Amino acid sequence: MSSQTLEGQRLIVVGAGSRTGRLLARTASAAGADLVLAGPDPRKLEWTAGELGGKADVVPVDLSDEDSVAGLAARAGRFDHLVSTAAMPANGPLADLDLAAVRRAFDAKVIGPLLLAKHLAGQVEEGGSFTFFSGVAAWRPAPARTVMATTNGALAFLVQALAVEVAPVRVNAISPGIVDTGSWDGLGADKEEFLRGVAARNPARRVGMPEDLVQAVLFAMGNPYVTGTVLHVDGGGRLV
């Protein structure tokens, strides 16, 4: 996507405080877009806003609260594209799952996108789109990842249904594989060994970087003939 295609466009980034959301916001701002930065933590949103050279509105939002999502719609006004990177993993053995954490995971990946579409689809400019983040766990389920697999899979089907219901607004999903976004930093000294192992098994022989995800988002936003689609950005990881 060339910088000219974002000139004069308005982009809502839900999850703008995350590493991927911040990179997307910086990339879009540099390309001339006006930004609405949304997410649950106002401090992180202000941090992102401070990194941008262009215009940005900061709007805290709670995807589990319909009034909060409606407030985002009222603040955002007309816009061209919305991207949500929101995720609230609820990992762990089935017997130990916390119901509140499970509900938060569904709020981020399923209920939240549904509410965003409900309240904002009528404000999308011609040619505009929604892009949500699914994940490889839906195609490669593993023990202690049942909720992650289920929420990501539900979102993959949700974008198909929304693409039909809110047409001609386009609705797509990005499905990351193992990406070094900082989410693996908790492994400490074991992180590098883990990532090397993933790269060795992956058909692309590498792990992903946030830049890979941003490129996929820009493609989904910019291609007018892509809707109801999941773009797998996993280096083929779901295949092995």
C-alpha positions as CSV (number, residue, x, y, z in Angstrom):
1,M,0.0,0.0,0.0
2,S,1.5,3.3,-1.0
3,S,1.5,6.3,1.3
4,Q,-0.9,8.1,-1.0
5,T,-3.7,5.6,-0.3
6,L,-3.8,6.6,3.3
7,E,-3.7,10.4,2.8
8,G,-7.0,11.8,4.1
9,Q,-8.1,8.5,5.6
10,R,-9.1,7.9,9.2
11,L,-8.0,4.7,10.9
12,I,-9.2,3.3,14.2
13,V,-6.7,1.1,16.0
14,V,-8.2,-0.9,18.9
15,G,-5.3,-2.2,20.9
16,A,-3.1,0.7,20.0
17,G,-1.1,0.2,23.2
18,S,0.2,-3.2,22.1
19,R,3.5,-3.6,20.3
20,T,1.8,-4.5,17.0
21,G,-0.8,-1.8,17.5
22,R,1.8,0.9,18.1
23,L,3.7,-0.2,15.0
24,L,0.6,-0.1,12.9
25,A,-0.3,3.3,14.2
26,R,3.2,4.7,13.5
27,T,3.2,3.2,10.0
28,A,-0.3,4.6,9.1
29,S,0.5,8.0,10.6
30,A,3.7,8.2,8.6
31,A,1.6,7.4,5.5
32,G,-0.7,10.3,6.1
33,A,-3.7,8.8,8.0
34,D,-5.5,10.4,10.9
35,L,-5.6,8.0,13.8
36,V,-8.1,7.1,16.5
37,L,-6.1,5.2,19.2
38,A,-8.4,3.0,21.3
39,G,-7.8,0.4,24.1
40,P,-8.3,-0.2,27.8
41,D,-5.2,1.6,29.1
42,P,-5.2,5.4,28.6
43,R,-1.5,5.6,29.6
44,K,-0.4,3.2,26.8
45,L,-2.6,5.1,24.3
46,E,-1.0,8.4,25.2
47,W,2.4,6.7,24.9
48,T,1.5,5.7,21.3
49,A,0.1,9.1,20.5
50,G,3.4,10.6,21.6
51,E,5.3,8.6,19.0
52,L,3.2,9.8,16.1
53,G,3.9,12.8,13.9
54,G,0.4,13.2,12.7
55,K,-3.1,13.7,14.1
56,A,-4.4,11.2,16.7
57,D,-7.4,11.0,19.0
58,V,-7.2,8.9,22.1
59,V,-10.3,7.0,23.2
60,P,-10.2,4.5,26.0
61,V,-12.6,1.6,25.3
62,D,-13.7,-1.6,27.1
63,L,-14.8,-4.2,24.6
64,S,-16.8,-6.0,27.2
65,D,-19.0,-2.9,27.8
66,E,-21.4,-2.1,25.0
67,D,-21.8,1.5,26.3
68,S,-18.1,1.9,26.0
69,V,-18.1,0.7,22.4
70,A,-21.0,3.0,21.6
71,G,-18.9,5.8,23.1
72,L,-16.0,5.0,20.8
73,A,-18.4,5.1,17.9
74,A,-19.7,8.5,18.9
75,R,-16.1,9.9,19.3
76,A,-14.8,8.4,16.1
77,G,-17.4,9.6,13.7
78,R,-16.9,8.7,10.1
79,F,-13.8,6.6,9.3
80,D,-12.2,4.4,6.7
81,H,-10.8,1.4,8.5
82,L,-10.9,-0.2,11.9
83,V,-8.2,-2.7,13.1
84,S,-8.5,-4.6,16.4
85,T,-5.5,-6.4,17.8
86,A,-7.3,-7.1,21.1
87,A,-6.6,-10.3,22.9
88,M,-7.0,-11.5,26.5
89,P,-5.6,-15.1,26.6
90,A,-7.0,-17.5,29.1
91,N,-4.5,-20.3,28.9
92,G,-4.0,-23.2,31.3
93,P,-5.2,-26.8,31.8
94,L,-8.9,-27.3,31.4
95,A,-9.4,-28.3,35.0
96,D,-7.8,-25.0,36.2
97,L,-9.6,-22.6,33.9
98,D,-11.0,-19.5,35.5
99,L,-14.5,-18.6,34.2
100,A,-13.9,-14.9,34.5
101,A,-10.7,-15.2,32.4
102,V,-12.6,-17.2,29.8
103,R,-15.2,-14.6,29.5
104,R,-12.6,-11.9,29.1
105,A,-11.0,-13.9,26.3
106,F,-14.4,-14.1,24.5
107,D,-15.0,-10.4,25.1
108,A,-11.8,-9.5,23.3
109,K,-12.0,-11.9,20.4
110,V,-15.7,-12.5,19.8
111,I,-18.1,-10.2,21.7
112,G,-15.9,-7.2,21.2
113,P,-15.6,-7.5,17.4
114,L,-19.4,-8.1,17.2
115,L,-20.1,-4.9,19.2
116,L,-17.6,-3.0,17.1
117,A,-19.3,-4.0,13.9
118,K,-22.7,-3.3,15.5
119,H,-22.0,0.2,16.5
120,L,-19.5,1.3,13.9
121,A,-20.4,-0.4,10.6
122,G,-22.8,2.4,9.7
123,Q,-19.9,5.0,10.0
124,V,-17.5,3.4,7.5
125,E,-16.7,5.3,4.4
126,E,-17.0,3.7,0.9
127,G,-14.3,1.1,0.4
128,G,-13.7,0.8,4.1
129,S,-13.1,-2.3,6.2
130,F,-12.7,-4.0,9.6
131,T,-9.7,-6.2,10.3
132,F,-9.6,-8.3,13.4
133,F,-6.8,-10.6,14.8
134,S,-7.4,-14.3,15.1
135,G,-4.5,-16.7,15.7
136,V,-2.8,-20.0,14.7
137,A,-4.1,-21.8,17.8
138,A,-7.4,-22.2,16.0
139,W,-5.7,-24.4,13.4
140,R,-3.1,-25.9,15.7
141,P,-4.9,-26.6,19.0
142,A,-2.7,-27.8,21.9
143,P,-3.2,-28.8,25.5
144,A,-3.8,-25.8,27.8
145,R,-4.7,-23.7,24.8
146,T,-8.4,-24.7,24.5
147,V,-9.8,-21.3,25.1
148,M,-7.3,-19.6,22.7
149,A,-8.1,-22.1,20.0
150,T,-11.9,-21.6,20.5
151,T,-11.9,-17.8,20.5
152,N,-9.6,-17.6,17.5
153,G,-11.7,-20.1,15.6
154,A,-14.9,-18.3,16.5
155,L,-13.5,-15.1,15.2
156,A,-12.5,-16.7,11.9
157,F,-16.2,-17.7,11.3
158,L,-17.4,-14.3,12.7
159,V,-15.6,-12.4,10.0
160,Q,-17.3,-14.5,7.3
161,A,-20.7,-13.8,8.8
162,L,-20.0,-10.1,9.2
163,A,-18.7,-9.8,5.7
164,V,-22.1,-10.9,4.4
165,E,-24.2,-8.9,6.9
166,V,-22.4,-5.5,6.7
167,A,-21.4,-5.6,3.0
168,P,-20.2,-3.7,1.2
169,V,-18.0,-2.9,4.2
170,R,-15.2,-5.5,4.1
171,V,-14.4,-7.7,7.1
172,N,-11.2,-9.8,7.4
173,A,-9.0,-11.4,10.0
174,I,-5.2,-11.7,10.4
175,S,-4.1,-15.0,11.9
176,P,-0.5,-14.7,13.3
177,G,1.6,-17.6,14.1
178,I,4.6,-17.4,16.5
179,V,5.5,-13.7,16.3
180,D,8.2,-12.0,18.5
181,T,5.9,-9.2,19.8
182,G,7.2,-9.4,23.3
183,S,4.5,-11.9,24.4
184,W,7.2,-14.6,24.8
185,D,9.5,-12.4,27.0
186,G,8.1,-14.2,30.0
187,L,10.1,-17.2,29.0
188,G,13.2,-15.3,30.1
189,A,16.5,-17.1,29.2
190,D,14.5,-19.8,27.5
191,K,12.9,-17.4,24.9
192,E,15.7,-17.6,22.3
193,E,15.9,-21.3,22.4
194,F,12.1,-21.5,22.0
195,L,12.1,-19.2,19.0
196,R,15.0,-21.0,17.4
197,G,13.1,-24.3,17.7
198,V,10.0,-22.7,16.2
199,A,12.0,-21.4,13.3
200,A,13.6,-24.7,12.6
201,R,10.2,-26.5,12.3
202,N,8.5,-23.7,10.4
203,P,8.4,-24.0,6.6
204,A,9.5,-20.4,6.3
205,R,12.4,-21.2,8.7
206,R,11.8,-18.1,10.8
207,V,9.5,-16.7,13.4
208,G,7.4,-13.7,12.7
209,M,8.0,-10.0,13.5
210,P,5.4,-7.3,14.1
211,E,6.3,-5.8,10.7
212,D,5.0,-9.0,9.0
213,L,1.6,-8.4,10.7
214,V,1.4,-4.8,9.8
215,Q,2.1,-5.6,6.1
216,A,-0.8,-8.1,6.2
217,V,-3.1,-5.5,7.8
218,L,-2.2,-2.9,5.1
219,F,-3.0,-5.5,2.4
220,A,-6.3,-6.4,4.0
221,M,-7.2,-2.7,4.2
222,G,-6.0,-1.8,0.8
223,N,-7.3,-4.6,-1.5
224,P,-10.9,-3.9,-2.4
225,Y,-11.6,-7.5,-3.5
226,V,-10.7,-9.2,-0.2
227,T,-13.4,-9.8,2.4
228,G,-14.6,-12.6,4.6
229,T,-11.0,-13.9,4.6
230,V,-8.4,-15.0,7.1
231,L,-4.9,-14.1,6.1
232,H,-2.5,-16.6,7.7
233,V,0.8,-14.8,8.7
234,D,2.4,-17.8,10.3
235,G,5.2,-18.9,8.0
236,G,3.3,-22.1,7.3
237,G,3.3,-23.0,11.0
238,R,-0.3,-24.3,10.9
239,L,0.8,-26.9,8.4
240,V,3.4,-28.8,10.5
